[in-house]
Amino acid sequence: MIDPINSPAHYQSVCHCPNCGHAIEAIEITERHGFRIGNALKYILRAGRKDDRATDLAKARWYLDRELATEGRK
């Protein structure tokens, strides 16, 4: 049974380590980055698993655009 809070279907492993075959969940990658970059990566890694792929990629672009805007203010 899928746990809809901690492990919904679209949270399931999206890739495997090429060296050891260990399943890697998006959070293992995204938590190492800031909020906007982490969310952009999350939407890219899970593209098409929850919403349609184009919607997920557009969401990723939205976070990247905000990150770029922040960079421009530094």
ZIFENJO-V693969 format. One record per pair of residues at least 12 apart in sequence whose C-alpha atoms are under 10 Angstrom apart, sorted by the first residue. I is the first residue (numbers start at 1). J is the second residue. If there is no record, write none. Layout:
i->I j->J
i->I j->J
This chain:
i->8 j->50
i->9 j->49
i->9 j->50
i->10 j->46
i->10 j->47
i->10 j->48
i->10 j->49
i->10 j->50
i->10 j->51
i->11 j->25
i->11 j->26
i->11 j->27
i->11 j->42
i->11 j->45
i->11 j->46
i->11 j->49
i->11 j->50
i->12 j->24
i->12 j->25
i->12 j->26
i->12 j->46
i->12 j->49
i->13 j->25
i->13 j->26
i->13 j->27
i->13 j->45
i->13 j->46
i->14 j->26
i->14 j->45
i->14 j->46
i->14 j->47
i->14 j->49
i->15 j->45
i->15 j->46
i->25 j->42
i->25 j->45
i->25 j->46
i->26 j->38
i->26 j->39
i->26 j->41
i->26 j->42
i->26 j->43
i->26 j->44
i->26 j->45
i->26 j->46
i->27 j->39
i->27 j->41
i->27 j->42
i->29 j->41
i->29 j->42
i->29 j->45
i->30 j->42
i->30 j->45
i->34 j->67
i->35 j->63
i->35 j->67
i->36 j->60
i->36 j->62
i->36 j->63
i->36 j->64
i->36 j->65
i->36 j->66
i->36 j->67
i->36 j->68
i->37 j->60
i->37 j->63
i->37 j->64
i->37 j->66
i->37 j->67
i->38 j->60
i->38 j->63
i->38 j->64
i->39 j->59
i->39 j->60
i->39 j->61
i->39 j->62
i->39 j->63
i->39 j->64
i->40 j->56
i->40 j->57
i->40 j->58
i->40 j->59
i->40 j->60
i->40 j->61
i->40 j->62
i->40 j->63
i->40 j->64
i->40 j->65
i->40 j->67
i->41 j->57
i->41 j->60
i->41 j->61
i->41 j->63
i->41 j->64
i->42 j->56
i->42 j->57
i->42 j->59
i->42 j->60
i->43 j->55
i->43 j->56
i->43 j->57
i->43 j->58
i->43 j->59
i->43 j->60
i->43 j->61
i->43 j->63
i->44 j->56
i->44 j->57
i->44 j->58
i->44 j->59
i->44 j->60
i->44 j->61
i->45 j->57
i->45 j->60
i->47 j->59
i->47 j->60
